[in-house]
Amino acid sequence: MLGIILFCIGVMYTPGPVNILSLNCGMQRGPLSHIPFCLGVGAALAFWFALVGYAGVAVVGGPMLPVIAGLGTCFILYLGWKVVTADVDAPKTDKPVAALDFKDGLFMQLLNPKAFMVVLPVTTIQFPAAGIAGADVAIWSLALGALGVGAPLSYAAIGAAVTRRLGDTRYFRYLNYVMGGMLFVVAADMAYEHVYLPWGG
């Protein structure tokens, strides 16, 4: 069972669209205001673990995965555009930039193909191997969802630490361009790998 936790940490805490966006939000707003978004991410992970754990790989396999990936690509492009066009000169006491809530985290992770890199191997291979079934699937789904909350929150904390070392708002604009560009690259890769290729590219 330790293998399940280590595998999930290894995948959840590597850079991806959710964590890249969280790094930027940490720089703009600080980690505490990012908690609702992180809870949305955890809720989405718990949902996928439970759904696939009970219903099996057929739920998200086959023709459904490219559809989910296509929607996720569009959503990540939208969030990347929000990051690139954010007003970095807005005072922190005013309306904060790049504000993301529970709903944003929930939908972004529900539509994130990277989530399936964690969910599918765990639910189809590691759960059965560890004898996890019945009510234990729900318990493990909630626990792994909670583990997933820490990934974007830790990236937001790193972003806040970087912010404290920067005083000039010009740097924030450059960082926004970099972070938004990274999200665009992630969206393009997602569209190619999970939408274009499965549909006969």
C-alpha positions in Angstrom: 0.0 0.0 0.0 3.0 2.3 0.5 3.6 1.8 -3.2 0.3 3.4 -4.0 1.1 6.5 -2.0 4.6 6.8 -3.4 3.4 6.4 -7.0 0.7 9.0 -6.5 3.1 11.5 -5.0 5.5 10.9 -7.9 2.9 11.7 -10.5 0.8 14.3 -8.6 3.7 16.5 -7.5 5.5 16.7 -10.9 4.9 19.8 -13.1 1.6 19.8 -15.0 -1.1 22.3 -15.9 -2.6 22.4 -12.4 0.8 22.8 -10.6 2.1 25.4 -13.1 -1.0 27.5 -12.7 -0.8 27.1 -8.9 2.8 28.4 -9.0 1.6 31.5 -10.8 -1.3 32.0 -8.4 1.0 31.7 -5.4 3.2 34.5 -6.9 0.1 36.7 -7.4 -2.0 36.0 -4.4 -0.2 33.8 -1.9 -0.9 30.1 -0.9 -3.8 30.7 1.6 -6.1 32.3 -1.0 -5.4 29.4 -3.3 -6.8 26.7 -0.9 -10.3 26.6 -2.5 -8.8 25.8 -5.9 -6.6 23.1 -4.3 -9.7 21.6 -2.6 -11.4 21.5 -6.0 -8.4 19.6 -7.4 -8.6 17.1 -4.6 -12.3 16.6 -5.0 -11.9 15.9 -8.7 -9.1 13.3 -8.0 -11.3 11.6 -5.3 -14.2 11.5 -7.8 -12.0 9.9 -10.5 -10.5 7.4 -8.1 -13.9 6.3 -6.8 -15.6 6.3 -10.3 -12.9 4.2 -12.0 -12.3 2.2 -8.9 -15.9 1.0 -8.8 -17.0 1.2 -12.5 -13.7 0.1 -14.1 -11.5 1.5 -16.9 -14.5 1.3 -19.4 -15.9 4.5 -17.9 -13.0 6.7 -19.1 -11.4 4.4 -21.7 -11.9 4.2 -25.5 -13.7 7.1 -27.2 -14.4 9.1 -24.0 -10.8 10.0 -23.1 -10.1 12.1 -26.2 -13.4 14.0 -25.6 -12.4 14.7 -22.0 -8.9 15.7 -23.2 -10.3 18.0 -25.8 -12.4 19.8 -23.2 -9.4 20.0 -20.9 -7.2 21.5 -23.6 -9.7 24.3 -24.2 -10.0 25.0 -20.4 -6.2 25.1 -20.0 -5.9 27.5 -23.0 -8.5 29.7 -21.4 -6.6 29.7 -18.0 -3.3 30.3 -19.8 -4.8 33.4 -21.5 -6.0 34.6 -18.2 -2.5 34.3 -16.8 -0.8 36.1 -19.8 -3.3 39.0 -19.7 -3.5 39.4 -15.9 -2.9 43.0 -14.6 0.2 42.6 -12.5 0.1 46.3 -11.5 -3.1 45.8 -9.6 -2.5 46.4 -5.9 -2.7 43.3 -3.7 -5.3 45.0 -1.5 -7.5 45.5 -4.5 -9.1 42.7 -6.5 -6.3 40.1 -6.8 -5.3 38.9 -10.2 -5.6 35.3 -11.4 -8.3 34.5 -8.8 -9.3 30.8 -9.0 -11.9 29.1 -6.9 -13.1 25.6 -6.0 -15.0 25.3 -9.3 -11.9 26.2 -11.3 -9.8 23.5 -9.6 -12.6 20.9 -9.8 -13.2 21.4 -13.6 -9.5 21.7 -14.4 -8.6 18.4 -12.7 -11.7 16.6 -14.0 -10.6 17.5 -17.5 -6.9 16.9 -17.0 -5.6 13.8 -18.8 -2.6 13.8 -16.4 -5.1 12.8 -13.6 -5.6 9.5 -15.5 -1.8 8.8 -15.3 -2.5 8.4 -11.6 -6.0 7.1 -11.5 -5.8 4.3 -14.1 -2.7 2.4 -12.9 -3.8 2.7 -9.2 -7.4 1.6 -9.6 -6.9 -1.1 -12.2 -3.6 -2.6 -11.0 -2.6 -1.4 -7.5 -6.0 -1.5 -5.8 -6.7 -5.1 -6.8 -3.2 -6.2 -6.0 -3.5 -4.7 -2.5 -6.9 -6.2 -2.0 -8.7 -2.8 -1.9 -12.4 -3.3 -2.8 -15.8 -2.4 -1.6 -15.9 0.4 1.0 -12.1 0.5 1.0 -12.2 2.0 -2.5 -14.1 5.0 -1.2 -11.8 5.5 1.8 -8.7 5.3 -0.4 -10.3 7.6 -3.0 -10.9 10.3 -0.3 -7.4 9.8 1.1 -5.7 10.1 -2.3 -7.8 13.1 -3.2 -6.6 14.7 0.0 -3.0 13.9 -0.9 -3.7 15.6 -4.2 -4.6 18.8 -2.5 -1.0 19.2 -1.3 0.5 19.3 -4.8 -1.0 22.6 -6.1 -0.8 24.1 -2.6 3.0 23.3 -2.4 3.5 24.9 -5.8 1.5 28.0 -4.6 3.8 28.2 -1.5 6.9 28.1 -3.8 5.4 30.8 -5.9 4.8 33.0 -2.8 8.4 32.4 -1.7 9.6 33.6 -5.1 7.4 36.7 -4.9 9.0 37.8 -1.7 12.3 38.1 -3.4 11.0 40.2 -6.3 10.0 43.8 -5.9 9.5 45.1 -9.4 6.2 44.4 -11.0 7.9 44.0 -14.4 9.2 40.6 -13.2 5.7 39.5 -12.5 4.7 40.3 -16.1 7.6 38.3 -17.5 6.8 35.4 -15.1 3.1 35.5 -16.3 4.3 35.3 -19.9 6.5 32.3 -19.0 3.7 30.6 -17.0 1.0 31.3 -19.6 3.4 30.0 -22.3 4.0 26.8 -20.4 0.2 26.3 -20.1 -0.1 26.8 -23.8 2.6 24.2 -24.4 0.9 21.8 -22.0 -2.4 22.3 -23.9 -0.8 21.7 -27.2 0.9 18.5 -26.0 -2.4 17.4 -24.5 -4.3 18.0 -27.7 -1.7 16.1 -29.8 -1.2 13.1 -27.5 -4.8 12.7 -26.2 -7.0 14.1 -29.0 -5.2 14.1 -32.3 -3.4 10.7 -32.1 -6.3 8.7 -30.7 -8.6 10.0 -33.5 -6.4 8.7 -36.2 -3.7 11.4 -36.4 
